[in-house]
Amino acid sequence: MHIEQELKLDFSDVLLRPKRSTLNSRKEVELEREFKFYHNDRSWRGIPLLTANMAACGTFEMARVLSEKRIITTFHKYYEVDDYKKFFKTFKNPDFVAYTLGIRDEDLDKIKAMDKADLLKNFTFICIDIPNGYLQRFSDFVRKIRKLCPDHVIIAGNVVSKEMTEELILAGADIVKVGIGSGSVCTTRRMTGVGMPQLSAVIECADAAHGMSSDNGACGLIISDGGAVVPGDVAKAFCGGADFLMSGQMFSGYEESGGETVEIDGKKFKEYYGSSSNKALQVNYGKKDAHRASEGRHVLMPHKGSIHDAMQDLFGALRSTGTYIGARKLKEFSRRATFVRVNNQLNNSLSAYDTERRS
Ligand code: 5GP
């Protein structure tokens, strides 16, 4: 048994120290980034935000709206080849969508069928996603997909530490997805006792990925996945070194999100559920595996309306962070950031009376 004594931090454990700045207005803060990738000569430019690959937010409907805003939709695993055939008849924005698969035989068969049907050309990103990226079988699978898809940008995860970040990049990932137990509908920490505070995981994995450089001059990249509750958390993830941020909670509850709309006492709610919740296991696999306990929640969140105008708040908030810390570009956030550790970060004394219901 070993205890690591160094304190590990979550987004709620820190605030950003303001810095002298020459910016005149929020408008001057550039939110788009351009990336080169470790394993090929592709490049991508856009706002480095992704929906989670969950049934409640990684939907075709979200992609139609978010691609216009230059944000990536990571599709859930449950669309079939025929669904994609229909979708790509009208959707032509491969910069902004990611295909997701797990590591089961069926996942491998499906990606081969997608390839055969010439559908993979519609994606820039391929996301290989399992809750526990520490399995040797996972790195082997990443190697296999890298061979099958040499020209795609491969995302692999989830992990929370430097040695596995490096291993996944060496195995073929361009981007490593970071986060275990941090998600809003995740109960892994409660059920298994396993996890890592998200900000510290991001700082450690970003340091490892950015320290690796390939022949084409690109470095490894990371996604902070899960645990961003308020726009300030997104800013903190970027300041901690995340290249991209993935969220389920922030992209759920909208008309275009997946999940049922439910009406209770005249108020509208939208379903959001973890990919390992009983609900997801029942909907997607019809039954629960006898060896498996649910590690996800099923929640009804207040319906948020359409996603169309919803990103303005987040973009405005990120621009404002840039002006406070003196960063003209999102790319500069981590260089300009000084975190201060805090005991209390928000004053919620009147949040119950907030007419816009923010906590
Ligand atoms: P959120 O943005 O809602 O805080 O977190 C979304 C992330 O939670 C997802 O991208 C995924 O990594 C993780 N996640 C989604 N469903 C589950 C689940 O059922 N169990 C666990 N442990 N994590 C989940």
Boltz pocket constraint, residues with backbone or C-beta under 6 A from the ligand:
constraints:
  - pocket:
      binder: B
      contacts: [[A, 52], [A, 53], [A, 54], [A, 131], [A, 158], [A, 179], [A, 181], [A, 182], [A, 183], [A, 184], [A, 185], [A, 186], [A, 187], [A, 188], [A, 225], [A, 226], [A, 227], [A, 228], [A, 246], [A, 247], [A, 248], [A, 249], [A, 250], [A, 273], [A, 274], [A, 275], [A, 276], [A, 277], [A, 295], [A, 296], [A, 297]]
      max_distance: 6.0
